[in-house]
Amino acid sequence: MDDKSGRLKKKRGVTRTSVTKICKAIETELTKTDVNVDALEEMLEQLAVESNELKNLDSQIEEFVSDDKLEKEVKEVAEYTQKNYNLEI
């Protein structure tokens, strides 16, 4: 792994953490009896921005992955995306 791909993976890790935190905040808000719709809309907007950034980073990282490791990388990305996809719907 060269320097650029390493930096991209670190940035992706930070972005994934952000997505996870936003998802948990949304889930928490949805469990309240009096949901703050404005806050929920703001969190969903943040989630959309972070999700787009994550997709962009995933695409950039794929360029650095060797053919023999590409399948594993794509599978990991798909699993992470699926975990968060249900919430975005």
The first five atom37 places (N, CA, C, CB, O) and aatype in JSON, in Angstrom:
{
  "aatype": [12, 3, 3, 11, 15, 7, 1, 10, 11, 11, 11, 1, 7, 19, 16, 1, 16, 15, 19, 16, 11, 9, 4, 11, 0, 9, 6, 16, 6, 10, 16, 11, 16, 3, 19, 2, 19, 3, 0, 10, 6, 6, 12, 10, 6, 5, 10, 0, 19, 6, 15, 2, 6, 10, 11, 2, 10, 3, 15, 5, 9, 6, 6, 13, 19, 15, 3, 3, 11, 10, 6, 11, 6, 19, 11, 6, 19, 0, 6, 18, 16, 5, 11, 2, 18, 2, 10, 6, 9],
  "atom_mask": [
    [1, 1, 1, 1, 1],
    [1, 1, 1, 1, 1],
    [1, 1, 1, 1, 1],
    [1, 1, 1, 1, 1],
    [1, 1, 1, 1, 1],
    [1, 1, 1, 0, 1],
    [1, 1, 1, 1, 1],
    [1, 1, 1, 1, 1],
    [1, 1, 1, 1, 1],
    [1, 1, 1, 1, 1],
    [1, 1, 1, 1, 1],
    [1, 1, 1, 1, 1],
    [1, 1, 1, 0, 1],
    [1, 1, 1, 1, 1],
    [1, 1, 1, 1, 1],
    [1, 1, 1, 1, 1],
    [1, 1, 1, 1, 1],
    [1, 1, 1, 1, 1],
    [1, 1, 1, 1, 1],
    [1, 1, 1, 1, 1],
    [1, 1, 1, 1, 1],
    [1, 1, 1, 1, 1],
    [1, 1, 1, 1, 1],
    [1, 1, 1, 1, 1],
    [1, 1, 1, 1, 1],
    [1, 1, 1, 1, 1],
    [1, 1, 1, 1, 1],
    [1, 1, 1, 1, 1],
    [1, 1, 1, 1, 1],
    [1, 1, 1, 1, 1],
    [1, 1, 1, 1, 1],
    [1, 1, 1, 1, 1],
    [1, 1, 1, 1, 1],
    [1, 1, 1, 1, 1],
    [1, 1, 1, 1, 1],
    [1, 1, 1, 1, 1],
    [1, 1, 1, 1, 1],
    [1, 1, 1, 1, 1],
    [1, 1, 1, 1, 1],
    [1, 1, 1, 1, 1],
    [1, 1, 1, 1, 1],
    [1, 1, 1, 1, 1],
    [1, 1, 1, 1, 1],
    [1, 1, 1, 1, 1],
    [1, 1, 1, 1, 1],
    [1, 1, 1, 1, 1],
    [1, 1, 1, 1, 1],
    [1, 1, 1, 1, 1],
    [1, 1, 1, 1, 1],
    [1, 1, 1, 1, 1],
    [1, 1, 1, 1, 1],
    [1, 1, 1, 1, 1],
    [1, 1, 1, 1, 1],
    [1, 1, 1, 1, 1],
    [1, 1, 1, 1, 1],
    [1, 1, 1, 1, 1],
    [1, 1, 1, 1, 1],
    [1, 1, 1, 1, 1],
    [1, 1, 1, 1, 1],
    [1, 1, 1, 1, 1],
    [1, 1, 1, 1, 1],
    [1, 1, 1, 1, 1],
    [1, 1, 1, 1, 1],
    [1, 1, 1, 1, 1],
    [1, 1, 1, 1, 1],
    [1, 1, 1, 1, 1],
    [1, 1, 1, 1, 1],
    [1, 1, 1, 1, 1],
    [1, 1, 1, 1, 1],
    [1, 1, 1, 1, 1],
    [1, 1, 1, 1, 1],
    [1, 1, 1, 1, 1],
    [1, 1, 1, 1, 1],
    [1, 1, 1, 1, 1],
    [1, 1, 1, 1, 1],
    [1, 1, 1, 1, 1],
    [1, 1, 1, 1, 1],
    [1, 1, 1, 1, 1],
    [1, 1, 1, 1, 1],
    [1, 1, 1, 1, 1],
    [1, 1, 1, 1, 1],
    [1, 1, 1, 1, 1],
    [1, 1, 1, 1, 1],
    [1, 1, 1, 1, 1],
    [1, 1, 1, 1, 1],
    [1, 1, 1, 1, 1],
    [1, 1, 1, 1, 1],
    [1, 1, 1, 1, 1],
    [1, 1, 1, 1, 1]
  ],
  "atom_positions": [
    [[0.85, -1.17, 0.0], [0.0, 0.0, 0.0], [0.9, 1.23, 0.0], [-0.97, 0.0, 1.23], [1.75, 1.39, 0.87]],
    [[0.7, 2.11, -0.99], [1.52, 3.3, -1.03], [0.92, 4.41, -0.17], [1.69, 3.78, -2.47], [-0.14, 4.25, 0.44]],
    [[1.62, 5.53, -0.14], [1.23, 6.63, 0.75], [-0.16, 7.17, 0.44], [2.24, 7.75, 0.64], [-0.95, 7.41, 1.36]],
    [[-0.48, 7.37, -0.84], [-1.79, 7.94, -1.2], [-2.92, 7.0, -0.83], [-1.84, 8.26, -2.7], [-3.93, 7.43, -0.27]],
    [[-2.78, 5.72, -1.13], [-3.85, 4.78, -0.79], [-4.0, 4.66, 0.72], [-3.58, 3.39, -1.41], [-5.11, 4.49, 1.23]],
    [[-2.9, 4.76, 1.44], [-2.96, 4.72, 2.9], [-3.72, 5.91, 3.46], [0.0, 0.0, 0.0], [-4.52, 5.77, 4.38]],
    [[-3.46, 7.08, 2.89], [-4.18, 8.29, 3.33], [-5.67, 8.18, 3.0], [-3.59, 9.54, 2.66], [-6.52, 8.57, 3.8]],
    [[-5.97, 7.65, 1.82], [-7.37, 7.49, 1.44], [-8.09, 6.53, 2.38], [-7.48, 6.99, -0.01], [-9.24, 6.77, 2.76]],
    [[-7.42, 5.44, 2.75], [-8.04, 4.47, 3.66], [-8.25, 5.07, 5.04], [-7.17, 3.2, 3.76], [-9.27, 4.79, 5.69]],
    [[-7.32, 5.89, 5.5], [-7.5, 6.55, 6.8], [-8.68, 7.52, 6.74], [-6.21, 7.3, 7.22], [-9.49, 7.58, 7.66]],
    [[-8.76, 8.27, 5.65], [-9.87, 9.21, 5.49], [-11.19, 8.45, 5.41], [-9.68, 10.08, 4.23], [-12.2, 8.9, 5.96]],
    [[-11.19, 7.31, 4.72], [-12.4, 6.49, 4.64], [-12.8, 6.0, 6.02], [-12.2, 5.29, 3.69], [-13.99, 5.97, 6.34]],
    [[-11.83, 5.63, 6.84], [-12.13, 5.19, 8.2], [-12.8, 6.28, 9.02], [0.0, 0.0, 0.0], [-13.76, 6.01, 9.74]],
    [[-12.31, 7.5, 8.9], [-12.91, 8.63, 9.6], [-14.32, 8.88, 9.08], [-12.04, 9.9, 9.44], [-15.24, 9.15, 9.86]],
    [[-14.49, 8.79, 7.77], [-15.81, 9.02, 7.17], [-16.78, 7.93, 7.58], [-15.7, 9.08, 5.64], [-17.95, 8.21, 7.85]],
    [[-16.33, 6.68, 7.62], [-17.19, 5.58, 8.07], [-17.64, 5.8, 9.52], [-16.47, 4.22, 7.94], [-18.79, 5.56, 9.86]],
    [[-16.72, 6.26, 10.35], [-17.06, 6.55, 11.75], [-18.13, 7.63, 11.81], [-15.81, 6.99, 12.54], [-19.07, 7.53, 12.6]],
    [[-17.99, 8.65, 10.99], [-18.97, 9.72, 10.95], [-20.33, 9.2, 10.5], [-18.5, 10.83, 10.02], [-21.35, 9.56, 11.09]],
    [[-20.35, 8.36, 9.47], [-21.6, 7.78, 8.99], [-22.26, 6.95, 10.09], [-21.36, 6.9, 7.74], [-23.47, 7.04, 10.31]],
    [[-21.47, 6.15, 10.79], [-22.0, 5.32, 11.87], [-22.6, 6.17, 12.98], [-20.89, 4.42, 12.44], [-23.68, 5.86, 13.48]],
    [[-21.92, 7.25, 13.36], [-22.43, 8.14, 14.41], [-23.73, 8.8, 13.99], [-21.39, 9.21, 14.76], [-24.67, 8.9, 14.78]],
    [[-23.79, 9.24, 12.74], [-25.01, 9.87, 12.24], [-26.15, 8.85, 12.24], [-24.8, 10.45, 10.82], [-27.27, 9.18, 12.64]],
    [[-25.88, 7.64, 11.8], [-26.91, 6.59, 11.78], [-27.45, 6.31, 13.18], [-26.36, 5.29, 11.17], [-28.65, 6.17, 13.37]],
    [[-26.54, 6.24, 14.14], [-26.97, 6.0, 15.53], [-27.79, 7.17, 16.06], [-25.75, 5.76, 16.43], [-28.77, 6.96, 16.78]],
    [[-27.4, 8.39, 15.7], [-28.17, 9.56, 16.14], [-29.56, 9.55, 15.52], [-27.42, 10.86, 15.76], [-30.54, 9.91, 16.18]],
    [[-29.66, 9.15, 14.27], [-30.96, 9.06, 13.61], [-31.82, 8.0, 14.28], [-30.79, 8.75, 12.1], [-33.0, 8.22, 14.55]],
    [[-31.22, 6.84, 14.54], [-31.96, 5.77, 15.21], [-32.47, 6.22, 16.57], [-31.08, 4.52, 15.36], [-33.6, 5.93, 16.95]],
    [[-31.63, 6.93, 17.3], [-32.01, 7.45, 18.62], [-33.17, 8.43, 18.49], [-30.82, 8.13, 19.31], [-34.14, 8.37, 19.26]],
    [[-33.08, 9.32, 17.53], [-34.15, 10.3, 17.32], [-35.46, 9.61, 16.96], [-33.76, 11.3, 16.22], [-36.53, 10.03, 17.41]],
    [[-35.38, 8.57, 16.15], [-36.59, 7.87, 15.72], [-37.27, 7.09, 16.84], [-36.25, 6.93, 14.59], [-38.45, 6.77, 16.75]],
    [[-36.53, 6.78, 17.91], [-37.13, 6.05, 19.03], [-37.85, 6.97, 20.0], [-36.06, 5.27, 19.76], [-38.58, 6.5, 20.88]],
    [[-37.65, 8.27, 19.86], [-38.3, 9.23, 20.76], [-39.79, 9.31, 20.45], [-37.65, 10.63, 20.63], [-40.22, 9.13, 19.3]],
    [[-40.57, 9.58, 21.49], [-42.01, 9.72, 21.27], [-42.34, 11.03, 20.56], [-42.76, 9.65, 22.61], [-43.32, 11.12, 19.82]],
    [[-41.51, 12.04, 20.78], [-41.7, 13.33, 20.11], [-40.48, 13.59, 19.22], [-41.9, 14.49, 21.16], [-39.52, 14.24, 19.64]],
    [[-40.53, 13.09, 18.01], [-39.4, 13.19, 17.08], [-39.24, 14.63, 16.61], [-39.59, 12.24, 15.87], [-40.21, 15.28, 16.19]],
    [[-38.01, 15.13, 16.67], [-37.7, 16.47, 16.17], [-37.43, 16.34, 14.67], [-36.46, 17.09, 16.93], [-36.34, 15.94, 14.25]],
    [[-38.43, 16.68, 13.88], [-38.35, 16.5, 12.43], [-37.23, 17.35, 11.82], [-39.68, 16.85, 11.77], [-36.54, 16.9, 10.91]],
    [[-37.06, 18.56, 12.31], [-36.01, 19.42, 11.79], [-34.63, 18.82, 12.03], [-36.09, 20.82, 12.43], [-33.78, 18.8, 11.13]],
    [[-34.41, 18.32, 13.23], [-33.14, 17.69, 13.55], [-32.93, 16.44, 12.7], [-33.07, 17.33, 15.05], [-31.83, 16.17, 12.23]],
    [[-34.0, 15.69, 12.52], [-33.93, 14.47, 11.71], [-33.58, 14.79, 10.26], [-35.27, 13.71, 11.78], [-32.75, 14.11, 9.65]],
    [[-34.2, 15.82, 9.71], [-33.89, 16.23, 8.34], [-32.43, 16.66, 8.2], [-34.81, 17.37, 7.9], [-31.77, 16.34, 7.22]],
    [[-31.94, 17.38, 9.2], [-30.54, 17.82, 9.18], [-29.59, 16.62, 9.23], [-30.26, 18.77, 10.36], [-28.6, 16.57, 8.5]],
    [[-29.91, 15.66, 10.08], [-29.07, 14.46, 10.17], [-29.1, 13.67, 8.86], [-29.54, 13.57, 11.33], [-28.07, 13.14, 8.44]],
    [[-30.25, 13.6, 8.23], [-30.36, 12.88, 6.95], [-29.55, 13.59, 5.86], [-31.82, 12.76, 6.53], [-28.96, 12.93, 5.01]],
    [[-29.54, 14.92, 5.89], [-28.72, 15.67, 4.94], [-27.24, 15.39, 5.18], [-29.01, 17.18, 5.05], [-26.48, 15.19, 4.23]],
    [[-26.83, 15.39, 6.45], [-25.45, 15.08, 6.79], [-25.09, 13.67, 6.33], [-25.21, 15.22, 8.3], [-24.0, 13.43, 5.82]],
    [[-26.01, 12.75, 6.53], [-25.79, 11.37, 6.13], [-25.6, 11.28, 4.61], [-26.96, 10.48, 6.57], [-24.74, 10.54, 4.14]],
    [[-26.39, 12.01, 3.86], [-26.27, 12.0, 2.4], [-24.9, 12.53, 1.97], [-27.38, 12.84, 1.76], [-24.27, 11.96, 1.07]],
    [[-24.45, 13.6, 2.6], [-23.14, 14.18, 2.26], [-22.03, 13.19, 2.58], [-22.92, 15.51, 3.03], [-21.16, 12.94, 1.75]],
    [[-22.06, 12.63, 3.78], [-21.01, 11.69, 4.19], [-21.05, 10.41, 3.34], [-21.17, 11.34, 5.67], [-20.0, 9.85, 3.02]],
    [[-22.24, 9.96, 2.99], [-22.37, 8.76, 2.16], [-21.77, 8.99, 0.78], [-23.84, 8.33, 2.04], [-21.11, 8.11, 0.23]],
    [[-22.01, 10.16, 0.21], [-21.42, 10.49, -1.08], [-19.9, 10.54, -1.0], [-21.96, 11.82, -1.6], [-19.21, 10.06, -1.89]],
    [[-19.39, 11.13, 0.07], [-17.95, 11.18, 0.28], [-17.38, 9.76, 0.4], [-17.61, 12.01, 1.54], [-16.32, 9.46, -0.14]],
    [[-18.09, 8.92, 1.11], [-17.65, 7.54, 1.29], [-17.61, 6.8, -0.05], [-18.58, 6.81, 2.27], [-16.65, 6.07, -0.32]],
    [[-18.62, 6.98, -0.86], [-18.63, 6.35, -2.19], [-17.46, 6.83, -3.03], [-19.95, 6.64, -2.92], [-16.81, 6.04, -3.72]],
    [[-17.18, 8.12, -2.96], [-16.06, 8.69, -3.69], [-14.73, 8.09, -3.23], [-16.03, 10.21, -3.53], [-13.89, 7.71, -4.04]],
    [[-14.55, 7.99, -1.92], [-13.33, 7.41, -1.37], [-13.19, 5.94, -1.76], [-13.3, 7.56, 0.15], [-12.1, 5.49, -2.11]],
    [[-14.3, 5.2, -1.69], [-14.26, 3.79, -2.08], [-13.81, 3.63, -3.52], [-15.65, 3.15, -1.89], [-13.0, 2.75, -3.83]],
    [[-14.31, 4.48, -4.4], [-13.93, 4.42, -5.81], [-12.45, 4.72, -5.99], [-14.77, 5.4, -6.64], [-11.76, 4.06, -6.77]],
    [[-11.96, 5.72, -5.28], [-10.54, 6.07, -5.38], [-9.65, 4.95, -4.86], [-10.26, 7.37, -4.61], [-8.61, 4.65, -5.44]],
    [[-10.07, 4.34, -3.77], [-9.27, 3.26, -3.17], [-9.22, 2.05, -4.09], [-9.85, 2.86, -1.81], [-8.18, 1.39, -4.18]],
    [[-10.32, 1.76, -4.78], [-10.35, 0.61, -5.7], [-9.25, 0.7, -6.75], [-11.71, 0.52, -6.38], [-8.75, -0.33, -7.2]],
    [[-8.89, 1.92, -7.15], [-7.84, 2.1, -8.15], [-6.49, 1.58, -7.66], [-7.72, 3.57, -8.51], [-5.64, 1.21, -8.47]],
    [[-6.28, 1.53, -6.36], [-5.01, 1.11, -5.8], [-4.97, -0.36, -5.4], [-4.69, 1.96, -4.6], [-3.91, -0.9, -5.08]],
    [[-6.12, -1.01, -5.42], [-6.21, -2.39, -4.95], [-5.81, -3.34, -6.08], [-7.65, -2.72, -4.45], [-6.28, -3.21, -7.21]],
    [[-4.95, -4.28, -5.76], [-4.53, -5.26, -6.77], [-5.69, -6.18, -7.12], [-3.33, -6.08, -6.26], [-6.64, -6.33, -6.35]],
    [[-5.61, -6.78, -8.29], [-6.69, -7.64, -8.78], [-7.02, -8.76, -7.8], [-6.33, -8.23, -10.12], [-8.19, -9.1, -7.62]],
    [[-6.0, -9.35, -7.17], [-6.26, -10.47, -6.27], [-6.95, -10.03, -4.97], [-4.95, -11.17, -5.94], [-7.53, -10.87, -4.27]],
    [[-6.89, -8.75, -4.63], [-7.53, -8.26, -3.41], [-8.81, -7.46, -3.7], [-6.56, -7.39, -2.62], [-9.52, -7.05, -2.79]],
    [[-9.08, -7.25, -4.99], [-10.22, -6.43, -5.36], [-11.55, -7.02, -4.91], [-10.24, -6.23, -6.86], [-12.42, -6.3, -4.41]],
    [[-11.72, -8.33, -5.07], [-12.98, -8.96, -4.68], [-13.25, -8.76, -3.2], [-12.94, -10.47, -5.01], [-14.38, -8.44, -2.81]],
    [[-12.23, -8.93, -2.37], [-12.39, -8.75, -0.93], [-12.75, -7.3, -0.61], [-11.09, -9.15, -0.18], [-13.63, -7.05, 0.22]],
    [[-12.09, -6.36, -1.26], [-12.36, -4.94, -1.03], [-13.79, -4.59, -1.41], [-11.37, -4.07, -1.82], [-14.49, -3.91, -0.65]],
    [[-14.23, -5.05, -2.57], [-15.59, -4.76, -3.03], [-16.61, -5.38, -2.09], [-15.79, -5.28, -4.47], [-17.65, -4.77, -1.81]],
    [[-16.33, -6.59, -1.61], [-17.25, -7.27, -0.69], [-17.37, -6.5, 0.63], [-16.77, -8.71, -0.42], [-18.47, -6.34, 1.15]],
    [[-16.24, -6.03, 1.16], [-16.26, -5.27, 2.41], [-17.05, -3.97, 2.25], [-14.83, -4.95, 2.86], [-17.82, -3.6, 3.13]],
    [[-16.86, -3.3, 1.12], [-17.59, -2.06, 0.86], [-19.08, -2.35, 0.76], [-17.08, -1.38, -0.44], [-19.9, -1.61, 1.32]],
    [[-19.44, -3.42, 0.07], [-20.86, -3.77, -0.1], [-21.5, -4.1, 1.25], [-21.0, -4.97, -1.05], [-22.63, -3.7, 1.51]],
    [[-20.79, -4.83, 2.1], [-21.32, -5.18, 3.42], [-21.54, -3.92, 4.26], [-20.37, -6.14, 4.15], [-22.57, -3.79, 4.92]],
    [[-20.58, -3.01, 4.25], [-20.72, -1.78, 5.03], [-21.88, -0.94, 4.49], [-19.41, -0.96, 4.99], [-22.68, -0.41, 5.26]],
    [[-21.96, -0.84, 3.17], [-23.03, -0.06, 2.55], [-24.39, -0.65, 2.89], [-22.84, -0.01, 1.03], [-25.32, 0.1, 3.19]],
    [[-24.51, -1.96, 2.84], [-25.79, -2.61, 3.13], [-26.22, -2.36, 4.57], [-25.69, -4.12, 2.87], [-27.41, -2.18, 4.84]],
    [[-25.26, -2.35, 5.49], [-25.57, -2.1, 6.89], [-26.24, -0.74, 7.06], [-24.31, -2.17, 7.74], [-27.15, -0.6, 7.88]],
    [[-25.8, 0.24, 6.31], [-26.31, 1.59, 6.47], [-27.41, 1.93, 5.47], [-25.2, 2.57, 6.32], [-28.1, 2.94, 5.64]],
    [[-27.6, 1.12, 4.46], [-28.58, 1.41, 3.41], [-30.0, 1.42, 3.95], [-28.46, 0.4, 2.29], [-30.79, 2.28, 3.59]],
    [[-30.32, 0.48, 4.8], [-31.69, 0.39, 5.32], [-32.12, 1.66, 6.03], [-31.8, -0.79, 6.26], [-33.29, 2.04, 5.98]],
    [[-31.19, 2.32, 6.68], [-31.52, 3.54, 7.4], [-31.77, 4.7, 6.44], [-30.4, 3.9, 8.36], [-32.61, 5.56, 6.72]],
    [[-31.05, 4.73, 5.32], [-31.19, 5.84, 4.38], [-32.51, 5.8, 3.64], [-30.04, 5.82, 3.4], [-32.94, 6.82, 3.1]],
    [[-33.16, 4.66, 3.59], [-34.4, 4.54, 2.82], [-35.52, 5.3, 3.44], [-34.8, 3.11, 2.68], [-36.64, 5.3, 2.91]]
  ]
}
